[in-house]
């Protein structure tokens, strides 16, 4: 009788996959007064690189406007290569979308903050994200849309 193998999870590499900063109204934007309105978009994705190896990423896009003018747009995609073995297929999506995203988020938060500061603006601190809740919402939307298709 074969012994059941224990789940294995290791981080192989964490890296910045994509990073951009735009300051379309420089230098005049630095003279604008008022508190900026900040909009944050978040996206997670993952792909299988090879058997037991996955590339997962968290992309954050921050758009800041003041007086309806764009101060800056920063987009950062933080990625990681993860070795995941002996995890049931039914749980793999959650490990990639929640577990990997939780590992990557502090890195992408720092990357965004650094880019904004280098752009000449005050530091932006992204609030923590509940990736578990986001995953559950996405799963519910998938279930709901599958129910309406049939």
Secondary structure, DSSP 8 states (H G I E B T S, - for coil): -------EEEEEEEEEEEEEEE-TTTTGGGG--S--EEEEEEEEEEEEEETTEEEEEEEEEEEEEETTEEEEEEEEEEEEEEEEES--HHHHHHIIIIIIHHHHHHHHHHHHHHHHHHTTS---------HHHHHHHHHHHHHHHHHHH-
